[in-house]
Structures are given as structure tokens and as C-alpha cells.
């Protein structure tokens, strides 16, 4: 076997057609991550659900610092309860065959890069299930500037909470150190409660919970979310202006409202949404170009 095996990662993520890291992990572009920082979890969830990805969300987290959001590319690690023969073999294998140092939990951290989020499945263990404390959380922060999602516990709560440039989602805390666990996979599929996370998924963590967005859906998520946000800007403005009432805005829009929205977009679209292309606008441009050609 190999930890963090490029051939396995590529085979397990066949729908991704973009850039990849050297280990084969999908590399969703930076600008998509930046745009996702403004996306509500429910908006992103809707795209996953409509594409039949129904097991991507998990709630019920403790978050440090409280109220902070988290976005980044997933690096996964899977740990199981310690079985002596497997444990001893894999620890020796990692040290001697792959040149890894320290205990299992540091192995995943050493693979992290900028804008990654470490996602660890440690079967919700908290007593002796403290994957990160103050030192390792600072290492995660230094490498990623993002954070960690731990289906297990932490220790050194105050230090974790105060670590700059790092958001931690975990299941609890305990003063014990990590123990009686074995790492069986790096960048393999992992189960986080009722959700599944794959290497290269985009992690979206908010006060609502954590959503793992398949990389090939990430751009669709931001496009749909931004279109929804633009419509909401328009409808809130028109309600405050007294042009339409809340019932009109909250129901299926009439042809009159749709036409008003279309005209509004041409003059009032905020700069951060001007990259959006609406199908009807493209059709209008095509019709205009064809008319110009005929003239």
C-alpha cells in the first residue's frame, strides 16, 4: 500500500477535469474558493442535492473561534481503533518505506498546502481522540491559512481558539492526548458523520454546519448562488421602494417583474456580479449582432 497515492486519488475523482496537485488531488481554482466565501451553505447544498449528492452535509459542531466560516480544499485522513498488528506494521511502513516522522496525526499535516482544509475521520472519538492541540493547530494554520474539520476531539482549547488564520470544527475536547488509533489512509474517501468527503472536495463550514462540495460542482455552486444573490438584491430594493410587495417577490415572478429585473441588471448590477452571464442577455446580444450583420 501507499499513503497519499496519486494513482488512487486520480481514479477516485474521475469527474474532475481541471488542474491537479502533484499527488493527483483536484485543485479547484483560487477564484472559485474566494467566491465561495460569500455563498450561504443552503445555496451550495441545493446544488449538491439536485445533482444527487445527498450525503454531503453534517451539523452539530463545536467551532473555534465561534462564528467563523471556513472554506478550502479537503485533505482527508482516516483513522481506526488500534489493532496491534495493523498499527505496528503501518507505523513502521510509514517511517521506513515513506520516510514519514512522528506519530500518524502529523503525517497528514505534513502534506497540507495553502488554502487546504484538513478533514479527519476518527470515528467521533473524543477521549484519547484529540487529533490536534495547540502545536498541531498552529502547524495547520501555518501551512494552510484555513483550518481543520475533525470528526473527533481536540485538546488545548484556549490555544486552538486563539490560533490566528485557523478555524477548527470538532466534536468536543478532552485533556487526554491522542491514543489507541491507527491511520489507514491519507487522501482517501472518509466518512464525517452522515457525510462523505473526498480529497479535493471544497469544504464549506458555517454556523449551519459543514458541507463537502464535489470539486466538479464547485463552479456551478458559485454561479447559481451569485445569481440568487443578485435577484435578492433586486427584490429587496424593489420592496423598499414600494414597487412590489413581499408576496409578489416571494412567489413566482410575473413577466413584468422578470422584465424589470432584466432592465435593472443592465444599469444596476453591482461590480462583484458583473461577470455573470444570463441566457436571455446572450440571446439579445446574438439578435443584435445578427441585425447589425444584415444592415
HUGIUR-V269722 format. One record per backbone hydrogen bond with DSSP energy under -1.0 kcal/mol. CO is the residue of the C=O (numbers start at 1). NH is the residue of the N-H. E is the energy in kcal/mol with one decimal. If there is no record, write none. Layout:
co=<CO | CO>
nh=<NH | NH>
e=<E | E>
This chain:
co=<5 | 6 | 7 | 8 | 13 | 19 | 21 | 25 | 29 | 30 | 31 | 32 | 33 | 35 | 36 | 40 | 41 | 42 | 43 | 44 | 45 | 46 | 47 | 48 | 49 | 52 | 55 | 56 | 58 | 62 | 64 | 65 | 70 | 72 | 73 | 74 | 75 | 76 | 77 | 78 | 78 | 80 | 83 | 84 | 85 | 86 | 87 | 88 | 89 | 90 | 91 | 92 | 93 | 93 | 94 | 103 | 104 | 105 | 106 | 108 | 109 | 113 | 115 | 117 | 118 | 119 | 120 | 121 | 122 | 125 | 126 | 128 | 129 | 129 | 132 | 133 | 134 | 135 | 136 | 137 | 138 | 139 | 140 | 141 | 144 | 146 | 147 | 148 | 149 | 150 | 151 | 152 | 153 | 154 | 156 | 157 | 158 | 160 | 167 | 168 | 169 | 170 | 172 | 180 | 182 | 185 | 190 | 192 | 195 | 197 | 198 | 201 | 202 | 203 | 204 | 205 | 206 | 209 | 210 | 211 | 213 | 214 | 215 | 217 | 218 | 219 | 220 | 221 | 222 | 223 | 224 | 225 | 226 | 227 | 228 | 229 | 230 | 231 | 232 | 233 | 234 | 235 | 236 | 237 | 238 | 239 | 245 | 246 | 247 | 254 | 255 | 256 | 257 | 258 | 259 | 260 | 261 | 264 | 264 | 265 | 270 | 271 | 273 | 278 | 279 | 280 | 281 | 282 | 283 | 284 | 285 | 286 | 287 | 288 | 289 | 290 | 291>
nh=<9 | 10 | 11 | 12 | 16 | 27 | 24 | 21 | 33 | 34 | 35 | 36 | 37 | 38 | 39 | 44 | 45 | 46 | 47 | 48 | 49 | 50 | 51 | 53 | 52 | 54 | 196 | 212 | 210 | 170 | 168 | 68 | 205 | 203 | 117 | 200 | 119 | 187 | 121 | 184 | 185 | 182 | 87 | 88 | 89 | 90 | 91 | 92 | 93 | 94 | 95 | 96 | 97 | 98 | 100 | 106 | 107 | 109 | 110 | 111 | 112 | 116 | 73 | 75 | 149 | 77 | 151 | 79 | 125 | 153 | 129 | 179 | 131 | 153 | 155 | 137 | 138 | 139 | 140 | 141 | 142 | 143 | 144 | 145 | 115 | 167 | 118 | 169 | 120 | 152 | 124 | 171 | 131 | 174 | 160 | 161 | 162 | 163 | 148 | 64 | 150 | 62 | 154 | 82 | 80 | 78 | 197 | 195 | 192 | 190 | 201 | 74 | 213 | 72 | 211 | 70 | 209 | 206 | 58 | 204 | 202 | 217 | 218 | 221 | 222 | 223 | 224 | 225 | 226 | 227 | 228 | 229 | 230 | 231 | 232 | 233 | 234 | 235 | 236 | 237 | 238 | 239 | 240 | 241 | 243 | 242 | 249 | 250 | 251 | 258 | 259 | 260 | 261 | 262 | 263 | 264 | 265 | 267 | 268 | 269 | 273 | 274 | 276 | 282 | 283 | 284 | 285 | 286 | 287 | 288 | 289 | 290 | 291 | 292 | 293 | 294 | 295>
e=<-2.2 | -2.5 | -2.0 | -2.0 | -1.1 | -2.6 | -2.4 | -2.7 | -1.6 | -2.4 | -1.8 | -2.2 | -1.0 | -1.5 | -1.8 | -1.8 | -2.9 | -1.9 | -1.0 | -1.8 | -3.0 | -2.3 | -1.1 | -2.9 | -1.9 | -1.1 | -2.4 | -2.2 | -2.8 | -2.6 | -3.3 | -1.5 | -3.4 | -3.3 | -3.1 | -2.3 | -3.1 | -3.1 | -2.8 | -2.8 | -1.1 | -2.5 | -3.1 | -2.7 | -1.8 | -2.6 | -2.3 | -2.1 | -3.0 | -2.6 | -1.9 | -3.0 | -2.5 | -1.1 | -2.8 | -1.3 | -1.2 | -1.1 | -1.9 | -1.6 | -1.4 | -1.9 | -2.4 | -2.3 | -3.6 | -2.1 | -2.9 | -2.9 | -2.5 | -1.1 | -2.2 | -2.1 | -1.3 | -2.5 | -1.9 | -2.0 | -1.8 | -1.7 | -2.4 | -2.4 | -2.4 | -2.0 | -2.6 | -1.5 | -2.5 | -2.1 | -1.8 | -2.6 | -2.7 | -2.2 | -2.1 | -3.0 | -1.4 | -2.0 | -2.6 | -2.9 | -1.8 | -1.1 | -2.4 | -2.5 | -3.4 | -2.8 | -1.3 | -2.1 | -2.6 | -2.3 | -2.8 | -1.9 | -2.5 | -2.3 | -2.2 | -3.1 | -3.0 | -1.3 | -2.6 | -2.5 | -1.1 | -2.9 | -2.3 | -2.7 | -2.8 | -2.2 | -1.0 | -2.3 | -1.9 | -2.4 | -2.6 | -2.4 | -2.6 | -2.0 | -2.2 | -2.6 | -2.3 | -2.2 | -2.1 | -2.2 | -2.1 | -2.8 | -2.8 | -2.0 | -2.6 | -2.1 | -2.3 | -2.0 | -2.0 | -1.0 | -1.8 | -2.2 | -1.0 | -2.5 | -2.3 | -2.1 | -2.9 | -2.2 | -2.2 | -2.6 | -2.3 | -1.0 | -3.0 | -1.0 | -2.2 | -1.3 | -1.6 | -2.1 | -2.2 | -2.1 | -2.2 | -2.2 | -2.5 | -2.4 | -2.6 | -2.4 | -2.2 | -2.2 | -1.9 | -2.1 | -1.8>
